[in-house]
Amino acid sequence: MHRLETKAELLCFLTLSEIFSFRTRGAWLRVDHLVESTRIWLRCHNHHADWRLRIELSRMATDLAQQLVKAGDIVRNQPDASWFVTRDTKINLASPWVIVIYARCVATLSGDISGGAA
Protein backbone atom coordinates (compact mmCIF):
# COMPACT_ATOMS: atom_id res chain seq x y z
CA MET A 1 0.00 0.00 0.00
CA HIS A 2 2.26 2.73 -1.30
CA ARG A 3 0.06 5.24 -3.11
CA LEU A 4 -0.92 8.37 -1.23
CA GLU A 5 -4.49 8.11 -2.55
CA THR A 6 -4.92 4.59 -1.20
CA LYS A 7 -3.58 5.53 2.22
CA ALA A 8 -5.79 8.62 2.21
CA GLU A 9 -8.86 6.52 1.39
CA LEU A 10 -8.17 4.16 4.28
CA LEU A 11 -7.40 7.06 6.63
CA CYS A 12 -10.61 8.77 5.54
CA PHE A 13 -12.64 5.59 6.04
CA LEU A 14 -11.24 5.14 9.56
CA THR A 15 -11.71 8.82 10.40
CA LEU A 16 -15.32 8.71 9.22
CA SER A 17 -15.89 5.51 11.19
CA GLU A 18 -14.59 7.23 14.32
CA ILE A 19 -16.81 10.26 13.75
CA PHE A 20 -19.85 8.09 13.07
CA SER A 21 -19.20 6.09 16.24
CA PHE A 22 -18.86 9.23 18.32
CA ARG A 23 -21.95 10.86 16.83
CA THR A 24 -24.17 7.78 17.23
CA ARG A 25 -22.86 6.18 20.43
CA GLY A 26 -21.13 9.07 22.18
CA ALA A 27 -17.88 7.08 22.27
CA TRP A 28 -14.89 6.62 20.01
CA LEU A 29 -14.17 3.24 18.48
CA ARG A 30 -12.40 0.73 20.68
CA VAL A 31 -8.98 -0.35 19.49
CA ASP A 32 -10.23 -3.79 18.49
CA HIS A 33 -12.96 -2.18 16.38
CA LEU A 34 -10.41 0.04 14.64
CA VAL A 35 -8.22 -2.99 13.97
CA GLU A 36 -11.14 -4.95 12.55
CA SER A 37 -12.35 -1.98 10.45
CA THR A 38 -8.87 -1.68 8.97
CA ARG A 39 -8.73 -5.39 8.17
CA ILE A 40 -12.17 -5.33 6.56
CA TRP A 41 -11.34 -2.29 4.42
CA LEU A 42 -8.03 -3.77 3.30
CA ARG A 43 -9.63 -7.11 2.45
CA CYS A 44 -12.55 -5.53 0.56
CA HIS A 45 -10.17 -3.41 -1.50
CA ASN A 46 -7.59 -6.16 -2.01
CA HIS A 47 -4.82 -4.15 -0.35
CA HIS A 48 -2.21 -5.09 2.18
CA ALA A 49 -0.47 -2.98 4.80
CA ASP A 50 2.09 -3.92 7.40
CA TRP A 51 1.20 -3.59 11.06
CA ARG A 52 3.20 -0.37 11.50
CA LEU A 53 1.23 1.41 8.79
CA ARG A 54 -2.09 0.09 10.14
CA ILE A 55 -1.25 1.39 13.62
CA GLU A 56 -0.06 4.74 12.27
CA LEU A 57 -3.21 5.26 10.19
CA SER A 58 -5.46 4.20 13.08
CA ARG A 59 -3.81 6.72 15.39
CA MET A 60 -4.02 9.42 12.74
CA ALA A 61 -7.71 8.64 12.20
CA THR A 62 -8.49 8.92 15.89
CA ASP A 63 -6.62 12.23 16.19
CA LEU A 64 -8.15 13.65 13.04
CA ALA A 65 -11.68 12.60 14.00
CA GLN A 66 -11.32 14.20 17.42
CA GLN A 67 -10.02 17.41 15.83
CA LEU A 68 -12.88 17.53 13.34
CA VAL A 69 -15.56 16.87 15.96
CA LYS A 70 -14.05 19.45 18.30
CA ALA A 71 -13.80 22.02 15.50
CA GLY A 72 -17.50 22.15 14.77
CA ASP A 73 -20.48 20.79 12.95
CA ILE A 74 -18.87 19.20 9.90
CA VAL A 75 -20.98 16.04 10.32
CA ARG A 76 -23.79 17.19 12.56
CA ASN A 77 -27.28 15.98 11.71
CA GLN A 78 -26.08 12.99 9.71
CA PRO A 79 -28.13 10.11 11.16
CA ASP A 80 -26.52 7.14 9.43
CA ALA A 81 -23.41 5.97 7.65
CA SER A 82 -24.94 6.12 4.17
CA TRP A 83 -23.69 9.66 3.67
CA PHE A 84 -20.03 8.65 3.95
CA VAL A 85 -19.64 5.09 2.67
CA THR A 86 -21.08 3.32 -0.36
CA ARG A 87 -22.37 -0.24 -0.22
CA ASP A 88 -18.98 -1.59 -1.28
CA THR A 89 -17.20 0.22 1.61
CA LYS A 90 -15.77 2.95 -0.60
CA ILE A 91 -15.80 6.46 0.73
CA ASN A 92 -18.63 8.49 -0.78
CA LEU A 93 -16.90 11.28 -2.65
CA ALA A 94 -20.31 12.60 -3.68
CA SER A 95 -20.73 13.92 -0.15
CA PRO A 96 -19.35 17.41 0.52
CA TRP A 97 -18.43 16.38 4.09
CA VAL A 98 -16.48 13.40 2.83
CA ILE A 99 -14.61 15.56 0.33
CA VAL A 100 -13.52 17.92 3.12
CA ILE A 101 -12.43 15.05 5.35
CA TYR A 102 -10.63 13.29 2.49
CA ALA A 103 -8.75 16.51 1.69
CA ARG A 104 -7.70 16.74 5.35
CA CYS A 105 -6.47 13.14 5.18
CA VAL A 106 -4.40 13.86 2.07
CA ALA A 107 -2.96 16.97 3.71
CA THR A 108 -2.15 15.05 6.89
CA LEU A 109 -0.39 12.29 4.98
CA SER A 110 1.46 14.84 2.86
CA GLY A 111 2.82 16.50 5.96
CA ASP A 112 0.81 19.71 5.61
CA ILE A 113 0.45 20.40 9.33
CA SER A 114 -2.09 23.14 8.67
CA GLY A 115 -4.44 20.45 7.36
CA GLY A 116 -5.12 22.28 4.12
CA ALA A 117 -8.14 24.48 3.62
CA ALA A 118 -10.76 23.97 6.29
FIKOLZA-1660 file (N, C-alpha, C; in steps of 0.1 Angstrom, whole numbers, plus 5000, padded with zeros to 4 digits):
% residues 118
   i   px   py   pz ch aa at
   1 5009 4988 5000  A  M  N
   1 5000 5000 5000  A  M CA
   1 5009 5012 5000  A  M  C
   2 5013 5017 4988  A  H  N
   2 5023 5027 4987  A  H CA
   2 5017 5040 4982  A  H  C
   3 5006 5040 4975  A  R  N
   3 5001 5052 4969  A  R CA
   3 4994 5061 4979  A  R  C
   4 4997 5074 4978  A  L  N
   4 4991 5084 4988  A  L CA
   4 4976 5083 4987  A  L  C
   5 4970 5081 4976  A  E  N
   5 4955 5081 4974  A  E CA
   5 4949 5069 4982  A  E  C
   6 4956 5058 4981  A  T  N
   6 4951 5046 4988  A  T CA
   6 4952 5048 5003  A  T  C
   7 4963 5053 5008  A  K  N
   7 4964 5055 5022  A  K CA
   7 4954 5066 5027  A  K  C
   8 4952 5076 5019  A  A  N
   8 4942 5086 5022  A  A CA
   8 4928 5081 5023  A  A  C
   9 4925 5071 5014  A  E  N
   9 4911 5065 5014  A  E CA
   9 4909 5057 5027  A  E  C
  10 4919 5049 5030  A  L  N
  10 4918 5042 5043  A  L CA
  10 4918 5051 5055  A  L  C
  11 4926 5061 5055  A  L  N
  11 4926 5071 5066  A  L CA
  11 4912 5078 5067  A  L  C
  12 4907 5081 5056  A  C  N
  12 4894 5088 5055  A  C CA
  12 4883 5078 5060  A  C  C
  13 4883 5066 5056  A  F  N
  13 4874 5056 5060  A  F CA
  13 4874 5054 5076  A  F  C
  14 4886 5053 5081  A  L  N
  14 4888 5051 5096  A  L CA
  14 4883 5064 5103  A  L  C
  15 4887 5076 5098  A  T  N
  15 4883 5088 5104  A  T CA
  15 4868 5090 5104  A  T  C
  16 4861 5086 5093  A  L  N
  16 4847 5087 5092  A  L CA
  16 4840 5077 5102  A  L  C
  17 4846 5065 5103  A  S  N
  17 4841 5055 5112  A  S CA
  17 4842 5060 5126  A  S  C
  18 4853 5067 5130  A  E  N
  18 4854 5072 5143  A  E CA
  18 4843 5083 5146  A  E  C
  19 4842 5092 5136  A  I  N
  19 4832 5103 5137  A  I CA
  19 4818 5097 5139  A  I  C
  20 4815 5087 5130  A  F  N
  20 4801 5081 5131  A  F CA
  20 4799 5074 5144  A  F  C
  21 4809 5067 5149  A  S  N
  21 4808 5061 5162  A  S CA
  21 4805 5071 5173  A  S  C
  22 4813 5082 5173  A  F  N
  22 4811 5092 5183  A  F CA
  22 4798 5099 5182  A  F  C
  23 4793 5102 5170  A  R  N
  23 4780 5109 5168  A  R CA
  23 4769 5100 5172  A  R  C
  24 4770 5087 5170  A  T  N
  24 4758 5078 5172  A  T CA
  24 4759 5072 5186  A  T  C
  25 4770 5069 5191  A  R  N
  25 4771 5062 5204  A  R CA
  25 4777 5071 5215  A  R  C
  26 4783 5082 5212  A  G  N
  26 4789 5091 5222  A  G CA
  26 4802 5086 5227  A  G  C
  27 4808 5076 5219  A  A  N
  27 4821 5071 5223  A  A CA
  27 4829 5068 5210  A  A  C
  28 4842 5069 5211  A  W  N
  28 4851 5066 5200  A  W CA
  28 4852 5051 5199  A  W  C
  29 4857 5047 5187  A  L  N
  29 4858 5032 5185  A  L CA
  29 4869 5027 5195  A  L  C
  30 4866 5014 5199  A  R  N
  30 4876 5007 5207  A  R CA
  30 4887 5003 5197  A  R  C
  31 4899 5000 5203  A  V  N
  31 4910 4997 5195  A  V CA
  31 4907 4984 5187  A  V  C
  32 4901 4974 5193  A  D  N
  32 4898 4962 5185  A  D CA
  32 4888 4965 5173  A  D  C
  33 4879 4975 5175  A  H  N
  33 4870 4978 5164  A  H CA
  33 4878 4985 5153  A  H  C
  34 4887 4994 5156  A  L  N
  34 4896 5000 5146  A  L CA
  34 4904 4990 5139  A  L  C
  35 4910 4981 5146  A  V  N
  35 4918 4970 5140  A  V CA
  35 4909 4962 5130  A  V  C
  36 4897 4958 5134  A  E  N
  36 4889 4951 5125  A  E CA
  36 4884 4959 5114  A  E  C
  37 4881 4971 5116  A  S  N
  37 4876 4980 5105  A  S CA
  37 4888 4981 5094  A  S  C
  38 4900 4982 5099  A  T  N
  38 4911 4983 5090  A  T CA
  38 4913 4970 5082  A  T  C
  39 4912 4959 5089  A  R  N
  39 4913 4946 5082  A  R CA
  39 4902 4944 5071  A  R  C
  40 4890 4948 5075  A  I  N
  40 4878 4947 5066  A  I CA
  40 4881 4955 5053  A  I  C
  41 4884 4968 5055  A  W  N
  41 4887 4977 5044  A  W CA
  41 4898 4972 5035  A  W  C
  42 4909 4968 5041  A  L  N
  42 4920 4962 5033  A  L CA
  42 4915 4950 5025  A  L  C
  43 4908 4941 5031  A  R  N
  43 4904 4929 5025  A  R CA
  43 4894 4932 5013  A  R  C
  44 4884 4941 5016  A  C  N
  44 4874 4945 5006  A  C CA
  44 4881 4952 4994  A  C  C
  45 4892 4958 4996  A  H  N
  45 4898 4966 4985  A  H CA
  45 4911 4959 4980  A  H  C
  46 4913 4947 4984  A  N  N
  46 4924 4938 4980  A  N CA
  46 4938 4946 4982  A  N  C
  47 4939 4952 4993  A  H  N
  47 4952 4959 4997  A  H CA
  47 4958 4952 5009  A  H  C
  48 4971 4954 5010  A  H  N
  48 4978 4949 5022  A  H CA
  48 4986 4961 5028  A  H  C
  49 4987 4960 5041  A  A  N
  49 4995 4970 5048  A  A CA
  49 5002 4963 5060  A  A  C
  50 5014 4967 5062  A  D  N
  50 5021 4961 5074  A  D CA
  50 5015 4967 5087  A  D  C
  51 5018 4960 5098  A  W  N
  51 5012 4964 5111  A  W CA
  51 5016 4978 5115  A  W  C
  52 5028 4983 5111  A  R  N
  52 5032 4996 5115  A  R CA
  52 5023 5007 5108  A  R  C
  53 5021 5005 5095  A  L  N
  53 5012 5014 5088  A  L CA
  53 4998 5014 5093  A  L  C
  54 4993 5002 5096  A  R  N
  54 4979 5001 5101  A  R CA
  54 4978 5008 5115  A  R  C
  55 4988 5007 5123  A  I  N
  55 4987 5014 5136  A  I CA
  55 4988 5029 5134  A  I  C
  56 4998 5033 5125  A  E  N
  56 4999 5047 5123  A  E CA
  56 4987 5054 5117  A  E  C
  57 4980 5047 5108  A  L  N
  57 4968 5053 5102  A  L CA
  57 4956 5052 5112  A  L  C
  58 4956 5042 5120  A  S  N
  58 4945 5042 5131  A  S CA
  58 4947 5053 5141  A  S  C
  59 4959 5056 5145  A  R  N
  59 4962 5067 5154  A  R CA
  59 4959 5080 5147  A  R  C
  60 4963 5082 5135  A  M  N
  60 4960 5094 5127  A  M CA
  60 4945 5096 5126  A  M  C
  61 4937 5085 5124  A  A  N
  61 4923 5086 5122  A  A CA
  61 4916 5091 5135  A  A  C
  62 4921 5085 5146  A  T  N
  62 4915 5089 5159  A  T CA
  62 4918 5104 5162  A  T  C
  63 4930 5108 5160  A  D  N
  63 4934 5122 5162  A  D CA
  63 4926 5132 5153  A  D  C
  64 4925 5128 5140  A  L  N
  64 4918 5137 5130  A  L CA
  64 4904 5137 5133  A  L  C
  65 4897 5126 5137  A  A  N
  65 4883 5126 5140  A  A CA
  65 4880 5135 5152  A  A  C
  66 4889 5134 5162  A  Q  N
  66 4887 5142 5174  A  Q CA
  66 4888 5157 5171  A  Q  C
  67 4898 5160 5162  A  Q  N
  67 4900 5174 5158  A  Q CA
  67 4888 5179 5151  A  Q  C
  68 4883 5171 5142  A  L  N
  68 4871 5175 5133  A  L CA
  68 4859 5177 5142  A  L  C
  69 4856 5168 5151  A  V  N
  69 4844 5169 5160  A  V CA
  69 4846 5181 5169  A  V  C
  70 4857 5183 5174  A  K  N
  70 4860 5195 5183  A  K CA
  70 4858 5208 5175  A  K  C
  71 4862 5208 5163  A  A  N
  71 4862 5220 5155  A  A CA
  71 4848 5225 5151  A  A  C
  72 4838 5216 5151  A  G  N
  72 4825 5221 5148  A  G CA
  72 4815 5211 5142  A  G  C
  73 4807 5216 5134  A  D  N
  73 4795 5208 5130  A  D CA
  73 4797 5202 5116  A  D  C
  74 4809 5197 5112  A  I  N
  74 4811 5192 5099  A  I CA
  74 4802 5180 5096  A  I  C
  75 4799 5172 5106  A  V  N
  75 4790 5160 5103  A  V CA
  75 4778 5160 5112  A  V  C
  76 4774 5171 5117  A  R  N
  76 4762 5172 5126  A  R CA
  76 4750 5169 5117  A  R  C
  77 4740 5163 5123  A  N  N
  77 4727 5160 5117  A  N CA
  77 4728 5149 5106  A  N  C
  78 4738 5141 5107  A  Q  N
  78 4739 5130 5097  A  Q CA
  78 4736 5117 5105  A  Q  C
  79 4724 5112 5103  A  P  N
  79 4719 5101 5112  A  P CA
  79 4725 5087 5109  A  P  C
  80 4730 5085 5097  A  D  N
  80 4735 5071 5094  A  D CA
  80 4747 5072 5086  A  D  C
  81 4753 5061 5084  A  A  N
  81 4766 5060 5076  A  A CA
  81 4765 5061 5061  A  A  C
  82 4752 5061 5056  A  S  N
  82 4751 5061 5042  A  S CA
  82 4756 5074 5035  A  S  C
  83 4758 5084 5043  A  W  N
  83 4763 5097 5037  A  W CA
  83 4778 5096 5035  A  W  C
  84 4785 5086 5041  A  F  N
  84 4800 5086 5040  A  F CA
  84 4806 5074 5033  A  F  C
  85 4798 5063 5032  A  V  N
  85 4804 5051 5027  A  V CA
  85 4793 5045 5017  A  V  C
  86 4798 5040 5006  A  T  N
  86 4789 5033 4996  A  T CA
  86 4788 5019 5001  A  T  C
  87 4779 5012 4994  A  R  N
  87 4776 4998 4998  A  R CA
  87 4789 4989 4997  A  R  C
  88 4798 4992 4989  A  D  N
  88 4810 4984 4987  A  D CA
  88 4822 4990 4996  A  D  C
  89 4819 4996 5006  A  T  N
  89 4828 5002 5016  A  T CA
  89 4838 5012 5010  A  T  C
  90 4834 5019 4999  A  K  N
  90 4842 5029 4994  A  K CA
  90 4837 5043 5000  A  K  C
  91 4846 5052 5002  A  I  N
  91 4842 5065 5007  A  I CA
  91 4834 5072 4997  A  I  C
  92 4823 5079 5001  A  N  N
  92 4814 5085 4992  A  N CA
  92 4818 5099 4989  A  N  C
  93 4826 5100 4978  A  L  N
  93 4831 5113 4974  A  L CA
  93 4820 5122 4967  A  L  C
  94 4808 5117 4967  A  A  N
  94 4797 5126 4963  A  A CA
  94 4792 5135 4975  A  A  C
  95 4797 5132 4987  A  S  N
  95 4793 5139 4999  A  S CA
  95 4803 5151 5001  A  S  C
  96 4798 5163 5002  A  P  N
  96 4807 5174 5005  A  P CA
  96 4815 5172 5018  A  P  C
  97 4809 5166 5028  A  W  N
  97 4816 5164 5041  A  W CA
  97 4827 5154 5039  A  W  C
  98 4825 5144 5031  A  V  N
  98 4835 5134 5028  A  V CA
  98 4847 5140 5021  A  V  C
  99 4844 5149 5011  A  I  N
  99 4854 5156 5003  A  I CA
  99 4863 5164 5012  A  I  C
 100 4857 5171 5022  A  V  N
 100 4865 5179 5031  A  V CA
 100 4874 5170 5040  A  V  C
 101 4868 5159 5045  A  I  N
 101 4876 5150 5053  A  I CA
 101 4887 5143 5045  A  I  C
 102 4884 5139 5033  A  Y  N
 102 4894 5133 5025  A  Y CA
 102 4905 5143 5022  A  Y  C
 103 4902 5155 5019  A  A  N
 103 4912 5165 5017  A  A CA
 103 4921 5167 5029  A  A  C
 104 4915 5167 5041  A  R  N
 104 4923 5167 5053  A  R CA
 104 4932 5155 5055  A  R  C
 105 4927 5144 5051  A  C  N
 105 4935 5131 5052  A  C CA
 105 4947 5132 5042  A  C  C
 106 4945 5137 5030  A  V  N
 106 4956 5139 5021  A  V CA
 106 4966 5149 5026  A  V  C
 107 4961 5160 5032  A  A  N
 107 4970 5170 5037  A  A CA
 107 4978 5164 5049  A  A  C
 108 4972 5156 5057  A  T  N
 108 4978 5151 5069  A  T CA
 108 4989 5141 5064  A  T  C
 109 4986 5132 5055  A  L  N
 109 4996 5123 5050  A  L CA
 109 5007 5130 5042  A  L  C
 110 5005 5141 5036  A  S  N
 110 5015 5148 5029  A  S CA
 110 5024 5157 5037  A  S  C
 111 5020 5157 5050  A  G  N
 111 5028 5165 5060  A  G CA
 111 5025 5180 5061  A  G  C
 112 5013 5183 5055  A  D  N
 112 5008 5197 5056  A  D CA
 112 5002 5199 5070  A  D  C
 113 5009 5204 5080  A  I  N
 113 5004 5204 5093  A  I CA
 113 4993 5214 5095  A  I  C
 114 4991 5222 5086  A  S  N
 114 4979 5231 5087  A  S CA
 114 4966 5224 5083  A  S  C
 115 4967 5212 5077  A  G  N
 115 4956 5204 5074  A  G CA
 115 4949 5209 5061  A  G  C
 116 4955 5218 5053  A  G  N
 116 4949 5223 5041  A  G CA
 116 4938 5232 5044  A  G  C
 117 4930 5236 5034  A  A  N
 117 4919 5245 5036  A  A CA
 117 4908 5238 5045  A  A  C
 118 4903 5245 5054  A  A  N
 118 4892 5240 5063  A  A CA
 118 4879 5247 5060  A  A  C
% end
